């Protein structure tokens, strides 16, 4: 690898891990530093992960609140549209070097505190840049191409007539109107996505959905997020009977539909997680077990008791890790053919795809098929062997990341 990239400025809203986006950004920062790169970490909201400065990474945190936590609604609305201070400080950080040509600016997130005001700064003609798509905010006002009122994927073109006349927001119409305004500012003054030259996507479904919104000249390169690096013995799924769901018990994740399908198929269902649908799930399927939130080690222990993992998420997702983590343990997965998990789950080889969550979509049939110990064991072993033939390690992630940097 050449020395064209000596310095990397990583940009995101939060300074600590609050989800998959932050986890990837922070852990890649640590890996880049270990690989000998000068790493600068720029964020809006404290606290900052202590490991960053301990590793010798230069950190700039604005110490602002995210737009959902700000006590002043007016200030939150204004900075959500255009955070001039964030743009000014990021520009200073980016240009604090003797040779800007050896710096790459890598943006992971900006919608929660930094705003699209950083767009003109990052995409300036003399700045090498790349954005990772962790959601769909480059195009969709609510970031997910999902109609939260009808609880289904939205297939209307973003900011088209169907989008503008539909209340799809999880809150209320006024919030949708604000998000449309924010999107207009992002597209206009922010220059996003029109001025973006380099995109990292993490699933082919993401690329399929998002590429039409970018200029034809934008380079799209895939870099999968790291997943499981520590190899364990495969789970003996043939000896287990329970079907597991791991995640929040919310409408978008299909938790209630799993409870109903498991009840009708006579399948023992276990939920690892919690959320607003807990009561509805308990009412719909009294025999279901709801374990509540568990730490990562406890989740691993529970998965060792699984016959299969059920991942019935209703929206596109990006690169869901739970199905990947299950297959790395030799556990077959049931997922929707509309979701990005279809890329890691090979139908009838490492798991089963279903067409919908209703009775015509094959959900109950998939549960019944994996009730066969022999069939589940065969799919689980294939899943295990395939994952570990090319595991999604941080080393692999870093190699591909550095390759993208060299091409910017």
Protein Blocks (a to p, Z undefined) as FASTA:
>chain_A
ZZkbmbdcdddfbfbdfbfklmmmmmmmmmmmmnopacddddfbdcddfklmmnopacdd
ehiacfklpmblklmmmmmmocfklmmmmmmmmmmcfblklpccddfbfklmnopmlmmm
mmgmklccddddfblmlmmmnlnopafklopacfbdehiaklmmpcfbfkbmklmmmmmm
mmmmmmmmnopaklpmbdcdfbfklmmmmmmmpcfklccddddddfbfbdcddddfklpm
bdcdeddddfklommmmmmmmmmnopacddedddjklmmmmmmmmmbccebjadfklmmm
mmmmcfbdcdfbfblbjmdcklmmmmmnopacdddfkbfklmmmcghklmccdfbfcfkn
ommmmmmmmmpmklmmmmmmmmmmmmmmoccbfklmmmmmmmmmmmZZ
